[in-house]
Amino acid sequence: MAGFTNIIGHQQIIGHLQNAISMNKVSHAYIFNGADKSGKMLLANSFAMALQCERQDREACMECHSCKQALSGNQPDIIYLNHEKPNTISVDDIRKQVNNDIIIKPYASPYKIYIINEAEKMNQQAQNALLKTIEEPPAYAVILLLTTNADNFLPTILSRCITLNLKAVPDSEIRKFLIEAYQVPDYKADICTAFAQGTVGKAIQLARSEDFNEIKNSALQLLKRVKDMELFELVEAVRQIGNYKLEISDYFDIMTIWYRDVLLYKATSDVNSLIFKDEVYDIKRQASKSSYEGIEHIIKALDKAKHRLNANVNFDLVMELLLMAIKEN
């Protein structure tokens, strides 16, 4: 847990939440809508801490009894919903952990705050159960729904919550943060920033990885050999990614950055703008052999492969379609 001052980006949302605190106009329900690792939990935690802080200011003091409890994960009036099924938040989860609990007054704080992460996993019955509580909440209740896809919510839930959409954090802010907070060298900060696509958590994940160079080299070696590979070789190579504790879709993002470098070099011949500057020989060679349309087609194929895997399409089939797209272009 941390305070608002430690959050990179999202200044508009932070301003909105701090104004709500200082003007005593805190809503009973908020939706934090943004990409995975974009900072939703950090914002929710910071908001919850500030609301419960004994100094009752726009920012948590980090020193009072409530803040110390929150920092250790033991603030009794900041409640995190748990769900046993990995892909579903059931009606029982909502009834037991929210509806039946919310009627009990706060233990020692001005508010009782419920943080529901991955809220898009609520099925329709769970959403309807939560809706009853959101429609007639106790004065002390604040419900924070964290989601990667607010479109999954019932219109009636959306209409009764304040939705805060997290925007991409500018690359310059992420790069500066990585260099200052993690002391990473410039070239690594460039790759992590490009990989993050405006999501600070993703940048940190790659920057902190002990396998950074292996991940990068593995992706690039695959790209250099992929035209000559058989399907079983590609499947095996991509399956190895699990060794680096990295999602396969993240691995595809690194490959996409390389192809974007190829496209950029083909269009501008400018080496200084490349992310993978140390790969300039291979980037030049790929650019000379490929058409603009071919490179763009491969970038789209990598994005499609990510979406297909997220939709649980058969892994070998996804790899086969990706390999065909790369070989054809």
N, C-alpha and C positions, 0 to 999 in steps of 0.2 A: 504493500500500500504506500501511496505517496500523496502529496498535496498537489493542488493545481499548478503551483510554480514549477513543478518538475515535469510537466507535460509538454511535449514538443508539438507545436501546431495547435489547431482547434481553438484558436483564441476567441472566435465568435461564440462558440458553444460555452466556453468557460465564462465569458462575459455574461451570457444569458443566465447561466446557473447562479453566478455570484450576485447578479442583480435581483434574482428571485429571492435569494437568501436575505440580502440587505433590505429589500422592500417588503419582506414578509409575505411574498406572493408565490409560495412554493406550491406547485401543482401536486395532486395526489397520484399522478401516473405519467411517466415519461418513457419514450421509446428512443433508445440509442441505436441508430441504424447505420451500419458501416461494414466494410470488408473485414475478413478475418485478420486479427492482429493489428487492427487500425487504432486501438486505444480505447475501445468501449468500456472495458472493465476498469481501466485506469481512471477514466472520467467518472464512472459510477462510484468507484471507491472514494475518490476525492470529494465528490458531492456528498456522499453519505457521511464521511468523516466531518466535513464542514458543518453539515446540518446538526450533527450530534455533539460537536465541540462545545465544551463548557464556556468558552469565551464568546460564543455566538457571534462570530465574525464571518467575513466572506471567504476566509481561508482557514483550514484546520491548523491549530497551534502546534500540534505534534507533541505537546507536553502535558496536557491535562489527563485526567484518569480515563476519560472516554477515548481520547486519541491514542493513548498507550494501549488500551484494550483493542482498539481497531487495528493498530499496527501489528499486534500479536495474533490477530484473527479471533479475538474473544469478546468482541463488543456484543452483548446479548440482544441489543435492539437493531443490529444490522444482520439480517438473515439471508443466507444464500440457499436457493432452492437446489436440491439434489434430485436427480432422476436415475433410476436403476437401469432402465432400457436406454441403450446408447443413442438411438435415433428417435425416441419419442418421449415427450413430457405428457404424462397421462392425466386424466381427470382426477384420479386418486392422489397423484403428486400435488396438484393444485389444492384439492380439498384439505388434505392432511397438513400440508406445509404452509399454506396461505390462508384459505378461508376459515379453517377451524382455529388458527393461531391468531389471526388479526383481531379477533374480538377481545383478546386479552390485552390490557393496556401495557404501554412500554414499561420495561423493568426499571429503568433509571434515566431515561432520555426524553427529550421533547417529541421525538418521532419514533415510529417503528418502520424500518425500511426493509423492503423485500427486493433482493436482486435476483432476477431470473435470467441467467445466461443461456444462450442458444434458444431463445424464446420462440424462434421460428419452428422448433420441434414440438410445440404444443399442438395436439390434435384438436379437432373442432369441438369435441366435448370439453376438453381442458380449457379452451378459449371461452366457451360459453360459461363455464363455472367461474372463471376469472372475471368475466364481464359483470357478473352479479356483484362482485366485490368492488370493482372499479366504479360501477354506477352509484353505489351507496357506501362509500368507504368511511371508516371512522375518521375524525378530524386529524388524528395523529399519524395516519397511514400514508406512506409513500411507496409506490411500486415502480421499479425500474426494470424495463424489458430490454435486454440486450440482444440484438439480432443482426444477421447478415442479410436478411431479406424481409423487410417490413410488409412487402406485398402479400406475404403468407397470412397476415392477420385479417380477421373479420373486419369489415368496414365499421362495425359498431365499436370495436376496440380502438381502431385508428381514430375515430371521431372523439373519443373520450380521453385520449392521451396527447401530450405534447411530443411531437416527433422531432428529434434532433439528428439531422443527417451529417455524418462525419465525412468531410471532404479530404481529398488527397493532400498530404503535407508537401510543400514545395521541396524539390530535390536539394536545393541549396541549404535548407534548414536541416534535412536529414544528414547530408554529407558533413556539415559543420559539427553536428551532434556526435556522429560516429568518431570523428577525428579527436574531438575534445574529451568525450566521455569514455571511449574505448581505446584511444591512442592507436588507431589503425592507420597504416600508411595510406597515402593518397590513392594509389591504384586500387587498393582493396576497398576504400570508401566509395570510389566511383562504381565498382562492380556491385557492391552491396546496395548502393542507392538506386542504381538502375534496376536491380532485381526487385527492390521493394515496391516500386510503382506507387510511391506516395504513402506507403504503410510502414510506420516506424518499427513496429514489432517484427516485421519480416526482415528489415534491415539489420536489426539487433540480432535476430536469430542466426543470420549468415555471418555477421561480423564476429559473433561469439563462438562460432563453430570451430572446434579444434581441427576439423577436417577440411577447412576452407580450400586450401590448395588442391587437395585430392578431389574435392567436389568439382572445382573449376576444371582441373585437368581431365577428369573423367568425362565431363560433358564435352569438352573440346576434342578429346581423342575420338569420342563417338562420332562427332560431327565430321571429322576428317576421314573416317572410315566408312560412314554409313552407306554411301553409294555402292560399296562393294560387299556389304553385309547380306547374309541370309536372314530370314525372319527369326529363326531360333536364336541367332547371335544377338540380334537387337533386343529380343525379349529378355534374354539372360542378362545383357548389359544393363538394361533399364531396371531389372529386378534387383540388381546389386545396390541400387540407391538406398534401400532400407538400411544398409550398413552405416550410412552417414546420418541416420536419423532425420532425413529430409523427405518431404512429400514428393512424389513423382511429378506432380504438377509444378512444384517449385523448380525441379530439375529442368523441366521444359521451359520455364521462364529464363533460366540461364542460357539455354540453347537459343531462345528467341532473341536475347540481347546480342548474341554473336551474329545472328542473321541480320539484325537491324544495323549492326556495324558494317556488314557487307553491303547492305542497301545504301547506307549513308556514304560509304567510300565510293561506291559506283556512281552516285549522284554528284559528289563534291570533290573527290580525290583528296579530301582533307584528313590527314592522319591524326591531327591534334584533337578532333572531335570524337574519336573512337573511344569506346569504353575499354575494349581489349587491345590497348595500344601495343602490348608485347606480342600480339598475334598478327601483326600487320602483314607479314609475308603471306600467311595463309588466307587472310581476309582479301588481300589484293588478288591472289590466285582465284579464289572463289568468285569475286566480283567480275573478273575477266571472263569466267566460264558461264556465268548465269545471266539471264535476262531480268529486267525489273519485275516483270510479271511472275517469273519463276520464283524469285526470292519472296515476293509478297505471298505467293501461293503456299510456300513452305511455312511462313510465319502464321498464316491462317490455319494451316494443317496442324501446327503445334497447339494453337489455341483450341481448335476443335477436339484434339486428342485430350486436352485437359478437361473440357466440358463433358466429353463422353465418359471419361473415368469417373468424374463426379456423379454422373448419372448411372453408374454401375454397369456400363456396357462391358462386355467380356474383354479382359485385358489383352489377350492374344489378338483378338479382332482389331482393337484400337491400334495396337502396334503395327499390324499388317497394313491398315489403311494409312497410317503415318509414314511407314517405310515406302509404300507405293507413291505417296505424294512427293517425298523427297527424291526418290529415284527418277520420277518423271520430270522433275524440274532441276 
